[in-house]
């Protein structure tokens, strides 16, 4: 299954110190092919420049993202809109913990991989 990962999900992976993509594979029952958009990398780079925990988590998130397939293209739209557009184009799910992005994805029928309050992987939507 193709999955586009956003910055919030990558940051949570770093903060928890767990491979949430591997956990998602176990829940879904099939291999995940992770993708990351250039806008997400830019967002993480901006956060990584700052001091403190968030900066360190963003640096770790960038390392994890470096093993994912990069989605390149025009960067003339908001990141969330780009992720939704690419998810539709690639017939991919979106991995996020951003409530607004989850709501938008659901309204468009895009499957969502998230993390519940109990730190378990939650998959919503039909497999594409």
MOGI-V718000 format. One record per backbone hydrogen bond with DSSP energy under -1.0 kcal/mol. NH is the residue of the N-H (numbers start at 0). CO is the residue of the C=O. Records with the same first field share a line. If there is no record, write none. Layout:
NH: CO ; CO
This chain:
2: 32
3: 92
4: 34
5: 94
9: 5
10: 6
11: 7
12: 8
13: 9
14: 10
15: 11
16: 12
17: 12
19: 17
22: 18
23: 19
24: 20
25: 21
26: 22
27: 23
28: 24
32: 0
34: 2
35: 68
37: 70
40: 36
41: 37
42: 38
43: 39
44: 40
45: 41
46: 42
47: 43
48: 44
49: 46
55: 51
56: 52
57: 53
58: 54
59: 55
60: 56
61: 57
62: 58
63: 59
64: 60
65: 61
66: 63
67: 64
68: 33
70: 35
81: 77
82: 78
83: 79
84: 80
85: 81
86: 82
87: 83
88: 84
89: 85
91: 86
92: 1
93: 110
94: 3
95: 112
101: 97
102: 98
103: 99
104: 100
105: 101
106: 102
107: 103
108: 105
109: 104
111: 123
112: 93
113: 121
115: 119
118: 115
121: 113
123: 111
